[in-house]
Amino acid sequence: MPEKYYQVGKIVNTHGIRGEVRVIATTDFAEDRFKKGTLLTVEMPNGLTDVTVSAMRQHKQFYLLQFEGYPNINDVEPFKGHNLKIAANQRDNELDDGEYYYDDIIGIEVVEEADGTSYGTVNEIINPGPNDVWVIKKRGHQDLLLPFLKTVIKRIDLESGKAYVEVPEGLIE
């Protein structure tokens, strides 16, 4: 049975000529996931490619990574636009009550707690600063952006695949 993988980032571009790639993190544990010596997997169209991080630094909202055995831009160019993943057995961070992995939240249905109105499903999670923001895909409408705050996200039921929310007035057109 093939091993399960979790996405931790996306390689959006190369950086310079020395084999660095620009990564947008899709994990709360970016410092741990991208530290030197970490084994990552690049999800390529023709299969999975394992790489080991040889260097990491932050630059603006990106992480710049270099991989062992990939010393120049020509070596990492094929990785551009592909997802970075970790194997399930690498996901060892213990979470406190009320904390979730992004992978647990993406894909769950978002429902108004008061009347059961469905807003759609969580398509992605962005981290612009002090708290995460859930991007809810709404059919035929602009995406709904919900901040991950206790006043907005009332409860999450992973078993039923639903998050119960109280959307602040004015957030929905």
C-alpha angles and dihedrals in degrees: 000000000000117000119253118245132201125210115241101168150343126243103227100173148337121266122213125329100287099083101269119149127204112232132190107209119230094182135080089224100059095140090055097039095051102037121126113283096024117138112228131176124224112212103222127180090248096045143292124320119198117217133177120219111240097174138008134186136161122243117179107308092338136085114223111212134185123197130214111258094017103093102160144037094260090060095054100035092093090058093062113119095014132117126253115220141180128214116255092249090061093060095091103139110125113227126211122231110288093025122111140183114248088241089060092054103040108093099021120127118250113219132183106247095214102052107006095247110163115226096185134260133309106260099178143344122232127193109209095162138303097015140016122261121214116219108214116198109221119193111247093354140086115278116272114232112207121186115225097243129138089238091058107029102052101177141343123217107190093180093061092034094237138123117201114215144177106215112211116242113268095024092101120054 
